[in-house]
Amino acid sequence: MASLCDMNDNTAAEEEYFNQLISSRRCHGLLVKHNGTFGKGVYANSEFQEDELILKDEILVGIQHSSNKVDCLVCSFCFRFIGSVEKQIGRKLYFKNMGLSGCCGGGGSESSTSNHNSLPQGVVSSLMNGEMALPHTDKFPLPSPLSCPGGCQEAFYCSGSCAEADWESSHSLLCTGERSESISREARGEFIKHSNETNDIFLLAAKAIAFTILRYRKLKAEHVNKQAKQSVSKQSLLLEAWKPVSVGYKRRWWDCIALPDDVDPSDEGAFRTQIKDLACTSLELLKTAIFDKECEALFSLDIYGNIIGMFELNNLDLVVASPVEDYFLYIDDLPDAEKDKAEEITRPFLDALGDEYSDCCQGTAFFPLQSCMNHSCCPNAKAFKREEDRDGQAVIIALRRISKNEEVTISYIDEELPYEERQALLADYGFTCKCPKCLEDSSVACIITSMFLKP
């Protein structure tokens, strides 16, 4: 366990890992390096112009929020929308009629349904099952859904390559289907149930552990197949498998999670103990489902807490725009005569969907390179999906010209908030921001305060 915990202190191993990662992402204009003050950061290795693509970073581990699954059918690996526009609309209306849709939009499903016209279930089923076609949906083709190779009926994919990649990276251990490699499908179901009822960040942690176990097994098999003359210890192989996760985490979850507004500061100790106990319960359920004796170190509470803490501090919202929104916008932009004809068919469906017609895929994910980017309240880059970005990859765009050797920064918060609010939010990340904007705002605040304090 100690060796795994110390892995994130190995600067040379980190640099080697990030160099390989940058090469695989084909983003040669970037460099990850350490400085003495803020730890590692991402730096420009060439010049970037305003609005230029800096990075498309692939997900290491990510999940779609459980409440969002009834609204959006997406690939479980790349999070691209799948099926068809008709299937997306029909599926959403089906769950809406059951009172299950609209969960992640902030409003209750009952009020959403009552405010809009519902459609007969037979019409909805025909749309969902592909028996009914809407006009102009051929302009928005989507990949056909592929079922999970393990037979769980919970994961679906846009392609065989995504299904295979997800199976090999984590899902083969976490699948609840008949071909799952978990040691207890029932325990796996209990773990999922507990995560959905408490915090789906546990599902991310489970993916990280499953990813490491499967990577360890693959490295071990490769070493054996090569008939390597030099013996490599299981611990060394586990450290190598653990590397992609180890470079990201910093603090244990119960130490870094922000104190909720409804918890009194005097009760902070009890709150953090409660969070730790919650993580302990989750870990015990996970151990029952996928424990591997050779990877026993991964199942310590300290490691588990650090993995969840990594997601608490470094995760990025996973957002993929819905093709359903694009479809209805396309209909609205048609020439009047063509629009009127199309809307005779589409208007009842739009009315039935209501305000949630444009719900996007929502989740959370960890991106290895993006997570290394430090914060600034006057950033030179931002996470921004372009029209062509239709999957869950993190897309980082330059906000202004970035010079070679300049650090690439993003904002973790709404940088337009007042100084005090920004500092309060950033305190949850464990640091005090001293970017040029904060230094200037701090000086102004000090001057104003001194003026009021003068006798």
NUTORDO-105311 format. One record per residue (C-alpha): x, y, z; residue number from 1; residue in one letter; chain. Coordinates in Angstrom, 3 decimals. Layout:
ATOM        u        v        w num residu chaine
ATOM        X        Y        Z NUM      a      A
...
//
This chain:
ATOM        u        v        w num residu chaine
ATOM    0.000    0.000    0.000   1      m      A
ATOM    2.769    2.426    0.865   2      a      A
ATOM    4.388    1.931   -2.510   3      s      A
ATOM    1.127    2.727   -4.292   4      l      A
ATOM    0.627    5.838   -2.186   5      c      A
ATOM    4.159    7.003   -2.926   6      d      A
ATOM    3.745    6.533   -6.674   7      m      A
ATOM    2.416   10.064   -7.213   8      n      A
ATOM    5.652   11.467   -5.748   9      d      A
ATOM    7.751    9.914   -8.524  10      n      A
ATOM    8.327   12.888  -10.820  11      t      A
ATOM   10.349   10.915  -13.372  12      a      A
ATOM    7.582    8.307  -13.731  13      a      A
ATOM    5.028   11.097  -14.141  14      e      A
ATOM    7.039   12.824  -16.859  15      e      A
ATOM    7.466    9.570  -18.771  16      e      A
ATOM    3.741    8.844  -18.520  17      y      A
ATOM    2.672   12.308  -19.685  18      f      A
ATOM    5.174   12.317  -22.559  19      n      A
ATOM    3.638    9.058  -23.800  20      q      A
ATOM    0.146   10.432  -23.284  21      l      A
ATOM    0.862   13.631  -25.217  22      i      A
ATOM    2.307   11.587  -28.058  23      s      A
ATOM   -0.763    9.316  -28.172  24      s      A
ATOM   -3.097   12.349  -28.168  25      r      A
ATOM   -1.097   13.932  -31.002  26      r      A
ATOM   -1.027   17.223  -29.103  27      c      A
ATOM    2.670   17.905  -29.551  28      h      A
ATOM    2.229   21.605  -28.765  29      g      A
ATOM    1.899   20.814  -25.050  30      l      A
ATOM    4.217   19.866  -22.218  31      l      A
ATOM    3.427   18.761  -18.662  32      v      A
ATOM    6.028   19.855  -16.154  33      k      A
ATOM    6.471   20.748  -12.500  34      h      A
ATOM    7.210   24.092  -10.953  35      n      A
ATOM    8.152   24.713   -7.362  36      g      A
ATOM    4.963   26.534   -6.368  37      t      A
ATOM    1.917   24.887   -7.902  38      f      A
ATOM    3.109   21.361   -8.690  39      g      A
ATOM    2.520   20.119  -12.217  40      k      A
ATOM    0.923   22.209  -14.932  41      g      A
ATOM    0.377   22.206  -18.681  42      v      A
ATOM    2.569   24.493  -20.773  43      y      A
ATOM    2.507   25.511  -24.422  44      a      A
ATOM    5.356   23.952  -26.375  45      n      A
ATOM    4.389   26.060  -29.387  46      s      A
ATOM    2.276   29.129  -30.026  47      e      A
ATOM   -1.542   28.931  -30.073  48      f      A
ATOM   -3.858   31.490  -31.645  49      q      A
ATOM   -7.228   32.631  -30.292  50      e      A
ATOM   -9.969   29.988  -30.799  51      d      A
ATOM   -7.376   27.370  -31.802  52      e      A
ATOM   -7.815   23.803  -30.587  53      l      A
ATOM   -5.274   23.094  -27.854  54      i      A
ATOM   -6.262   19.614  -26.773  55      l      A
ATOM   -8.783   16.834  -27.197  56      k      A
ATOM   -8.307   14.650  -24.154  57      d      A
ATOM   -9.765   11.161  -23.982  58      e      A
ATOM  -11.522    9.935  -20.863  59      i      A
ATOM   -9.577    7.718  -18.471  60      l      A
ATOM  -12.761    6.824  -16.581  61      v      A
ATOM  -16.182    8.409  -16.859  62      g      A
ATOM  -19.854    7.792  -16.133  63      i      A
ATOM  -23.198    9.106  -17.277  64      q      A
ATOM  -25.248   10.238  -14.282  65      h      A
ATOM  -27.809    7.580  -13.375  66      s      A
ATOM  -30.682   10.074  -13.483  67      s      A
ATOM  -29.642   11.125  -16.988  68      n      A
ATOM  -29.858    7.624  -18.453  69      k      A
ATOM  -33.628    7.754  -18.845  70      v      A
ATOM  -33.332   10.937  -20.914  71      d      A
ATOM  -30.351   10.147  -23.135  72      c      A
ATOM  -29.271    6.883  -24.737  73      l      A
ATOM  -25.534    7.158  -25.314  74      v      A
ATOM  -22.517    4.939  -25.858  75      c      A
ATOM  -21.261    3.714  -22.481  76      s      A
ATOM  -17.658    4.234  -23.550  77      f      A
ATOM  -17.434    7.410  -25.659  78      c      A
ATOM  -20.856    8.881  -24.645  79      f      A
ATOM  -21.918    9.597  -28.206  80      r      A
ATOM  -25.700    9.557  -28.778  81      f      A
ATOM  -26.892    6.309  -30.381  82      i      A
ATOM  -30.046    4.861  -31.919  83      g      A
ATOM  -31.955    7.472  -33.923  84      s      A
ATOM  -33.661   10.780  -33.311  85      v      A
ATOM  -36.951    8.864  -33.227  86      e      A
ATOM  -35.613    6.421  -30.643  87      k      A
ATOM  -34.254    9.238  -28.495  88      q      A
ATOM  -37.601   11.081  -28.550  89      i      A
ATOM  -39.726    7.958  -28.129  90      g      A
ATOM  -37.607    6.645  -25.266  91      r      A
ATOM  -37.758    9.981  -23.468  92      k      A
ATOM  -41.547   10.206  -23.869  93      l      A
ATOM  -41.935    6.600  -22.704  94      y      A
ATOM  -40.101    7.282  -19.457  95      f      A
ATOM  -41.848   10.650  -19.123  96      k      A
ATOM  -45.235    8.938  -19.293  97      n      A
ATOM  -44.013    6.605  -16.547  98      m      A
ATOM  -43.049    9.618  -14.421  99      g      A
ATOM  -39.322    8.846  -14.609 100      l      A
ATOM  -38.027   11.512  -16.984 101      s      A
ATOM  -36.791   15.011  -16.218 102      g      A
ATOM  -35.001   13.850  -13.036 103      c      A
ATOM  -31.781   15.707  -13.753 104      c      A
ATOM  -33.334   18.941  -14.905 105      g      A
ATOM  -34.029   20.150  -11.404 106      g      A
ATOM  -37.816   19.888  -11.626 107      g      A
ATOM  -40.075   17.048  -10.641 108      g      A
ATOM  -41.260   14.755  -13.398 109      s      A
ATOM  -44.889   14.982  -12.312 110      e      A
ATOM  -45.134   18.729  -12.830 111      s      A
ATOM  -43.258   18.483  -16.139 112      s      A
ATOM  -45.677   15.877  -17.454 113      t      A
ATOM  -48.798   17.711  -16.343 114      s      A
ATOM  -47.745   20.921  -18.055 115      n      A
ATOM  -47.505   19.359  -21.506 116      h      A
ATOM  -49.635   17.264  -23.798 117      n      A
ATOM  -48.933   13.556  -23.516 118      s      A
ATOM  -49.158   11.203  -26.490 119      l      A
ATOM  -50.802    7.754  -26.664 120      p      A
ATOM  -48.473    5.015  -25.519 121      q      A
ATOM  -48.921    3.204  -28.821 122      g      A
ATOM  -47.576    6.203  -30.726 123      v      A
ATOM  -44.663    6.515  -28.343 124      v      A
ATOM  -43.834    2.799  -28.649 125      s      A
ATOM  -43.956    2.981  -32.450 126      s      A
ATOM  -41.537    5.881  -32.405 127      l      A
ATOM  -39.199    4.201  -29.926 128      m      A
ATOM  -39.209    0.864  -31.761 129      n      A
ATOM  -38.451    2.350  -35.178 130      g      A
ATOM  -41.925    1.742  -36.616 131      e      A
ATOM  -42.540    5.464  -37.174 132      m      A
ATOM  -40.299    7.933  -38.987 133      a      A
ATOM  -40.278   11.690  -38.480 134      l      A
ATOM  -39.523   14.084  -41.345 135      p      A
ATOM  -35.907   15.081  -42.012 136      h      A
ATOM  -34.354   12.839  -39.356 137      t      A
ATOM  -32.106   11.444  -42.098 138      d      A
ATOM  -30.124   14.680  -41.669 139      k      A
ATOM  -29.172   13.485  -38.161 140      f      A
ATOM  -27.998    9.854  -38.487 141      p      A
ATOM  -26.899    8.090  -35.308 142      l      A
ATOM  -25.060    4.769  -34.849 143      p      A
ATOM  -27.221    1.734  -34.094 144      s      A
ATOM  -26.972    0.629  -30.447 145      p      A
ATOM  -24.900   -2.476  -29.733 146      l      A
ATOM  -25.643   -4.437  -26.570 147      s      A
ATOM  -23.059   -5.190  -23.913 148      c      A
ATOM  -20.993   -8.296  -24.794 149      p      A
ATOM  -21.477   -9.452  -21.207 150      g      A
ATOM  -25.245   -9.429  -21.547 151      g      A
ATOM  -26.038   -6.918  -18.784 152      c      A
ATOM  -28.613   -4.903  -20.770 153      q      A
ATOM  -27.341   -1.793  -18.969 154      e      A
ATOM  -24.480   -0.765  -21.240 155      a      A
ATOM  -24.867    0.027  -24.941 156      f      A
ATOM  -22.318    1.098  -27.518 157      y      A
ATOM  -21.967    2.996  -30.778 158      c      A
ATOM  -19.541    0.468  -32.283 159      s      A
ATOM  -17.830   -2.845  -31.734 160      g      A
ATOM  -14.569   -1.045  -31.025 161      s      A
ATOM  -16.150    0.952  -28.174 162      c      A
ATOM  -17.761   -2.192  -26.761 163      a      A
ATOM  -14.433   -4.024  -26.865 164      e      A
ATOM  -12.495   -1.089  -25.406 165      a      A
ATOM  -14.929   -0.701  -22.502 166      d      A
ATOM  -14.943   -4.446  -21.827 167      w      A
ATOM  -11.157   -4.597  -21.740 168      e      A
ATOM  -10.654   -1.406  -19.715 169      s      A
ATOM  -13.176   -1.947  -16.895 170      s      A
ATOM  -16.612   -3.255  -17.810 171      h      A
ATOM  -15.722   -6.959  -17.859 172      s      A
ATOM  -15.264   -6.737  -14.085 173      l      A
ATOM  -18.180   -4.394  -13.423 174      l      A
ATOM  -20.762   -5.974  -15.744 175      c      A
ATOM  -23.783   -7.625  -14.112 176      t      A
ATOM  -24.452   -9.872  -17.114 177      g      A
ATOM  -23.945  -13.614  -17.357 178      e      A
ATOM  -20.489  -13.290  -18.922 179      r      A
ATOM  -19.196  -10.888  -16.287 180      s      A
ATOM  -15.793  -11.604  -14.766 181      e      A
ATOM  -16.765  -10.230  -11.358 182      s      A
ATOM  -16.665  -12.753   -8.544 183      i      A
ATOM  -20.220  -11.911   -7.471 184      s      A
ATOM  -22.805  -10.422   -9.817 185      r      A
ATOM  -25.192  -10.046   -6.892 186      e      A
ATOM  -22.618   -8.036   -4.941 187      a      A
ATOM  -21.939   -5.946   -8.034 188      r      A
ATOM  -25.659   -5.140   -8.159 189      g      A
ATOM  -25.620   -4.184   -4.486 190      e      A
ATOM  -22.648   -1.897   -5.090 191      f      A
ATOM  -24.445   -0.157   -7.972 192      i      A
ATOM  -27.602    0.228   -5.886 193      k      A
ATOM  -25.636    1.759   -3.003 194      h      A
ATOM  -23.817    4.138   -5.372 195      s      A
ATOM  -27.031    5.283   -7.030 196      n      A
ATOM  -28.657    5.915   -3.658 197      e      A
ATOM  -25.701    7.768   -2.133 198      t      A
ATOM  -23.132    9.168   -4.588 199      n      A
ATOM  -22.327    7.944   -8.103 200      d      A
ATOM  -18.735    9.100   -7.604 201      i      A
ATOM  -18.280    5.558   -6.195 202      f      A
ATOM  -18.965    4.202   -9.688 203      l      A
ATOM  -16.042    6.257  -10.987 204      l      A
ATOM  -13.799    4.903   -8.245 205      a      A
ATOM  -14.874    1.354   -9.100 206      a      A
ATOM  -13.988    1.967  -12.742 207      k      A
ATOM  -10.536    3.225  -11.735 208      a      A
ATOM   -9.876    0.107   -9.645 209      i      A
ATOM  -11.237   -2.245  -12.304 210      a      A
ATOM   -9.133   -0.427  -14.911 211      f      A
ATOM   -5.998   -0.973  -12.802 212      t      A
ATOM   -6.735   -4.651  -12.127 213      i      A
ATOM   -7.336   -5.422  -15.803 214      l      A
ATOM   -4.268   -3.431  -16.843 215      r      A
ATOM   -2.193   -5.386  -14.303 216      y      A
ATOM   -3.481   -8.703  -15.682 217      r      A
ATOM   -2.661   -7.626  -19.225 218      k      A
ATOM    0.878   -6.528  -18.280 219      l      A
ATOM    1.414   -9.794  -16.425 220      k      A
ATOM    0.226  -11.846  -19.412 221      a      A
ATOM    2.433   -9.866  -21.810 222      e      A
ATOM    5.448  -10.438  -19.587 223      h      A
ATOM    4.781  -14.178  -19.494 224      v      A
ATOM    4.135  -14.375  -23.243 225      n      A
ATOM    7.414  -12.624  -23.979 226      k      A
ATOM    9.162  -15.329  -21.940 227      q      A
ATOM   11.137  -12.529  -20.367 228      a      A
ATOM   14.421  -13.679  -18.942 229      k      A
ATOM   14.456  -10.905  -16.367 230      q      A
ATOM   12.006  -11.528  -13.554 231      s      A
ATOM    9.602   -8.684  -12.804 232      v      A
ATOM    7.825   -8.658   -9.466 233      s      A
ATOM    4.050   -8.521   -9.230 234      k      A
ATOM    4.451   -5.329   -7.225 235      q      A
ATOM    6.338   -3.670  -10.097 236      s      A
ATOM    3.651   -4.699  -12.568 237      l      A
ATOM    0.943   -3.382  -10.246 238      l      A
ATOM    2.779   -0.067   -9.917 239      l      A
ATOM    2.960    0.199  -13.698 240      e      A
ATOM   -0.741   -0.609  -14.011 241      a      A
ATOM   -1.539    1.920  -11.274 242      w      A
ATOM    0.433    4.757  -12.898 243      k      A
ATOM   -2.390    6.420  -14.917 244      p      A
ATOM   -4.483    6.752  -11.762 245      v      A
ATOM   -1.648    7.588   -9.377 246      s      A
ATOM   -0.572   10.721  -11.237 247      v      A
ATOM   -3.933   12.356  -10.597 248      g      A
ATOM   -4.806   12.035   -6.959 249      y      A
ATOM   -3.792   14.299   -4.090 250      k      A
ATOM   -6.036   14.049   -1.015 251      r      A
ATOM   -8.520   11.662    0.557 252      r      A
ATOM  -12.174   12.312   -0.157 253      w      A
ATOM  -13.284   12.858    3.429 254      w      A
ATOM  -10.463   15.364    3.913 255      d      A
ATOM  -11.066   17.427    0.757 256      c      A
ATOM  -14.828   17.378    0.229 257      i      A
ATOM  -16.341   20.827    0.777 258      a      A
ATOM  -18.482   21.286    3.857 259      l      A
ATOM  -22.115   21.588    2.693 260      p      A
ATOM  -23.953   24.823    3.452 261      d      A
ATOM  -26.444   23.007    5.678 262      d      A
ATOM  -23.702   21.579    7.935 263      v      A
ATOM  -22.623   23.771   10.828 264      d      A
ATOM  -18.822   24.242   11.051 265      p      A
ATOM  -18.955   22.906   14.607 266      s      A
ATOM  -20.203   19.591   13.181 267      d      A
ATOM  -17.440   19.304   10.583 268      e      A
ATOM  -15.660   16.448   12.373 269      g      A
ATOM  -18.824   14.355   12.544 270      a      A
ATOM  -19.585   15.123    8.879 271      f      A
ATOM  -16.148   13.969    7.710 272      r      A
ATOM  -16.412   10.810    9.804 273      t      A
ATOM  -19.793   10.116    8.221 274      q      A
ATOM  -18.298   10.561    4.730 275      i      A
ATOM  -15.440    8.216    5.604 276      k      A
ATOM  -17.904    5.591    6.878 277      d      A
ATOM  -19.898    5.934    3.648 278      l      A
ATOM  -16.753    5.274    1.605 279      a      A
ATOM  -15.927    2.288    3.823 280      c      A
ATOM  -19.358    0.748    3.172 281      t      A
ATOM  -18.953    1.298   -0.566 282      s      A
ATOM  -15.486   -0.277   -0.561 283      l      A
ATOM  -16.690   -3.389    1.277 284      e      A
ATOM  -19.434   -3.879   -1.326 285      l      A
ATOM  -16.913   -3.439   -4.122 286      l      A
ATOM  -14.467   -5.892   -2.557 287      k      A
ATOM  -17.190   -8.523   -2.396 288      t      A
ATOM  -17.820   -8.005   -6.106 289      a      A
ATOM  -14.379   -7.780   -7.722 290      i      A
ATOM  -11.606   -8.421   -5.149 291      f      A
ATOM   -8.312   -9.644   -6.602 292      d      A
ATOM   -5.744  -11.008   -4.159 293      k      A
ATOM   -2.785   -9.985   -6.340 294      e      A
ATOM   -4.124   -6.411   -6.409 295      c      A
ATOM   -5.062   -6.366   -2.726 296      e      A
ATOM   -3.328   -3.008   -2.178 297      a      A
ATOM   -5.964   -1.293   -4.325 298      l      A
ATOM   -8.684   -2.214   -1.847 299      f      A
ATOM   -7.346   -0.306    1.149 300      s      A
ATOM   -9.592    2.457    2.468 301      l      A
ATOM   -6.741    4.942    2.113 302      d      A
ATOM   -6.295    4.188   -1.602 303      i      A
ATOM  -10.056    4.208   -2.172 304      y      A
ATOM  -10.361    7.555   -0.397 305      g      A
ATOM   -7.565    9.039   -2.500 306      n      A
ATOM   -9.154    7.839   -5.740 307      i      A
ATOM  -12.505    9.410   -4.837 308      i      A
ATOM  -10.694   12.552   -3.686 309      g      A
ATOM   -9.030   12.750   -7.088 310      m      A
ATOM  -12.442   12.855   -8.738 311      f      A
ATOM  -13.733   15.356   -6.185 312      e      A
ATOM  -10.916   17.792   -7.009 313      l      A
ATOM  -10.018   17.040  -10.633 314      n      A
ATOM  -13.071   15.711  -12.445 315      n      A
ATOM  -14.714   17.604  -15.283 316      l      A
ATOM  -18.395   17.697  -16.141 317      d      A
ATOM  -19.109   15.406  -19.043 318      l      A
ATOM  -21.554   17.095  -21.437 319      v      A
ATOM  -22.565   15.969  -24.938 320      v      A
ATOM  -25.152   17.996  -26.850 321      a      A
ATOM  -28.352   16.255  -27.863 322      s      A
ATOM  -29.135   15.664  -31.567 323      p      A
ATOM  -32.817   16.058  -30.630 324      v      A
ATOM  -32.236   19.749  -29.950 325      e      A
ATOM  -30.423   20.103  -33.278 326      d      A
ATOM  -33.279   18.310  -35.016 327      y      A
ATOM  -36.018   20.631  -33.737 328      f      A
ATOM  -33.863   23.675  -34.451 329      l      A
ATOM  -33.433   22.384  -38.006 330      y      A
ATOM  -37.214   22.048  -38.385 331      i      A
ATOM  -37.689   25.571  -37.046 332      d      A
ATOM  -35.235   26.966  -39.632 333      d      A
ATOM  -36.924   25.356  -42.658 334      l      A
ATOM  -38.626   27.594  -45.274 335      p      A
ATOM  -42.144   28.467  -44.143 336      d      A
ATOM  -44.084   26.083  -46.376 337      a      A
ATOM  -41.781   23.139  -45.653 338      e      A
ATOM  -41.692   24.028  -41.960 339      k      A
ATOM  -45.497   24.104  -41.689 340      d      A
ATOM  -45.741   20.683  -43.323 341      k      A
ATOM  -43.079   19.168  -41.054 342      a      A
ATOM  -44.500   20.731  -37.891 343      e      A
ATOM  -47.891   19.133  -38.495 344      e      A
ATOM  -46.095   15.919  -37.571 345      i      A
ATOM  -43.369   17.105  -35.184 346      t      A
ATOM  -45.234   19.717  -33.109 347      r      A
ATOM  -47.169   17.192  -30.955 348      p      A
ATOM  -43.892   15.480  -30.062 349      f      A
ATOM  -42.192   18.748  -29.184 350      l      A
ATOM  -45.158   19.797  -27.040 351      d      A
ATOM  -45.119   16.431  -25.270 352      a      A
ATOM  -41.395   16.711  -24.557 353      l      A
ATOM  -41.781   20.181  -23.081 354      g      A
ATOM  -38.810   22.140  -21.785 355      d      A
ATOM  -36.658   19.006  -21.489 356      e      A
ATOM  -36.559   18.373  -25.244 357      y      A
ATOM  -32.956   19.591  -25.407 358      s      A
ATOM  -31.556   17.607  -22.455 359      d      A
ATOM  -27.922   16.721  -23.118 360      c      A
ATOM  -25.914   13.762  -21.901 361      c      A
ATOM  -24.601   14.635  -18.463 362      q      A
ATOM  -22.004   12.876  -16.384 363      g      A
ATOM  -18.598   13.236  -14.868 364      t      A
ATOM  -15.204   12.074  -16.054 365      a      A
ATOM  -11.506   12.203  -15.339 366      f      A
ATOM   -9.241   13.427  -18.140 367      f      A
ATOM   -5.506   12.823  -17.488 368      p      A
ATOM   -4.101   15.870  -19.316 369      l      A
ATOM   -6.942   18.301  -18.677 370      q      A
ATOM   -6.750   17.509  -14.947 371      s      A
ATOM   -3.169   18.844  -14.919 372      c      A
ATOM   -4.303   22.295  -16.021 373      m      A
ATOM   -4.135   24.841  -13.223 374      n      A
ATOM   -6.772   27.446  -12.448 375      h      A
ATOM   -6.784   31.143  -13.214 376      s      A
ATOM   -9.613   33.668  -12.855 377      c      A
ATOM   -8.259   35.189  -16.080 378      c      A
ATOM   -7.614   31.949  -18.002 379      p      A
ATOM   -6.142   31.733  -21.469 380      n      A
ATOM   -8.125   28.585  -22.376 381      a      A
ATOM  -11.521   27.010  -21.765 382      k      A
ATOM  -13.331   23.705  -22.096 383      a      A
ATOM  -15.640   24.212  -25.065 384      f      A
ATOM  -17.378   21.741  -27.379 385      k      A
ATOM  -17.390   22.691  -31.048 386      r      A
ATOM  -20.080   21.714  -33.553 387      e      A
ATOM  -18.098   18.662  -34.647 388      e      A
ATOM  -17.408   17.394  -31.100 389      d      A
ATOM  -20.091   14.760  -30.543 390      r      A
ATOM  -18.537   12.494  -27.907 391      d      A
ATOM  -17.350   12.829  -24.336 392      g      A
ATOM  -13.763   13.925  -24.972 393      q      A
ATOM  -12.599   17.103  -23.236 394      a      A
ATOM  -12.045   19.858  -25.792 395      v      A
ATOM   -9.800   22.757  -24.745 396      i      A
ATOM   -9.799   25.922  -26.877 397      i      A
ATOM   -7.507   28.973  -26.634 398      a      A
ATOM   -9.297   32.109  -25.414 399      l      A
ATOM   -6.491   34.336  -26.653 400      r      A
ATOM   -3.027   34.026  -28.143 401      r      A
ATOM   -0.820   31.768  -26.021 402      i      A
ATOM    2.936   32.137  -26.333 403      s      A
ATOM    5.413   29.274  -26.328 404      k      A
ATOM    6.416   28.274  -22.758 405      n      A
ATOM    3.336   30.046  -21.316 406      e      A
ATOM    1.242   27.989  -18.907 407      e      A
ATOM   -2.162   26.935  -20.228 408      v      A
ATOM   -4.814   27.729  -17.608 409      t      A
ATOM   -8.557   27.201  -17.317 410      i      A
ATOM  -11.091   28.424  -14.766 411      s      A
ATOM  -12.516   25.916  -12.299 412      y      A
ATOM  -15.368   28.311  -11.442 413      i      A
ATOM  -17.339   31.219  -12.887 414      d      A
ATOM  -14.563   33.787  -13.160 415      e      A
ATOM  -17.106   36.634  -13.402 416      e      A
ATOM  -18.106   36.206   -9.755 417      l      A
ATOM  -16.971   38.811   -7.210 418      p      A
ATOM  -13.544   38.315   -5.629 419      y      A
ATOM  -14.814   37.056   -2.259 420      e      A
ATOM  -17.127   34.501   -3.860 421      e      A
ATOM  -14.374   33.234   -6.139 422      r      A
ATOM  -11.992   32.763   -3.237 423      q      A
ATOM  -14.640   30.956   -1.188 424      a      A
ATOM  -15.359   28.518   -4.021 425      l      A
ATOM  -11.678   27.923   -4.747 426      l      A
ATOM  -11.014   27.216   -1.083 427      a      A
ATOM  -12.918   23.970   -1.672 428      d      A
ATOM  -10.102   22.992   -4.058 429      y      A
ATOM   -7.564   23.588   -1.305 430      g      A
ATOM   -5.804   26.732   -2.513 431      f      A
ATOM   -5.932   30.522   -2.493 432      t      A
ATOM   -5.932   31.958   -5.999 433      c      A
ATOM   -3.202   34.525   -6.661 434      k      A
ATOM   -3.758   35.036  -10.369 435      c      A
ATOM   -3.346   38.615  -11.726 436      p      A
ATOM   -7.102   39.227  -11.500 437      k      A
ATOM   -7.257   38.118   -7.859 438      c      A
ATOM   -4.162   40.100   -6.899 439      l      A
ATOM   -5.694   43.216   -8.437 440      e      A
ATOM   -9.101   42.602   -6.831 441      d      A
ATOM   -7.431   41.915   -3.494 442      s      A
ATOM   -5.545   45.232   -3.645 443      s      A
ATOM   -8.741   47.113   -4.451 444      v      A
ATOM  -10.532   45.376   -1.585 445      a      A
ATOM   -7.723   46.304    0.822 446      c      A
ATOM   -7.835   49.964   -0.270 447      i      A
ATOM  -11.610   50.127    0.180 448      i      A
ATOM  -11.392   48.437    3.578 449      t      A
ATOM   -8.665   50.823    4.780 450      s      A
ATOM  -10.761   53.806    3.671 451      m      A
ATOM  -13.671   52.666    5.813 452      f      A
ATOM  -11.417   51.914    8.774 453      l      A
ATOM   -9.850   55.382    8.827 454      k      A
ATOM  -10.964   57.449   11.849 455      p      A
//
